């Protein structure tokens, strides 16, 4: 854990971006393999990492809060997303919680059809682009 404190701001941002890109690519592979629930979870992780890269960029500290609530972390950045994308953060957040808890996970399997994930992927791509713009 000491290595985190030896990294400079750029290193921290690069860490979150690199990790986010890995999660994004894994999400695409899962989506292509019709593992939609798992893909949504990985996309949620990717978006969280992109938001945290922005948090590091916009704050004095280099280590973002150890929380997973996208709205909360987003609110601590200087990013100005369109209102529909801010609302979309709540949708993405649900994929994180629902994939971790079995009772919610099963309801997500019903929701995560190919049509649903295709529509959400368009929103995710737009959100990702906005989050990466200023970095």
Secondary structure, 3 states (H helix, E strand, C coil): CHHHHHCCHHHHHHHHHHHHHHHHHHHHHHHHCCCHHHHHHHHHHHHHHHHHHHHHHHCCCCCCCCCCCHHHHHCCCCCCCCHHHHHHHHHHHHHHHHHHCHHHHHHHHHHCCHHHHHHHHHHHHHHHHHHHHCC
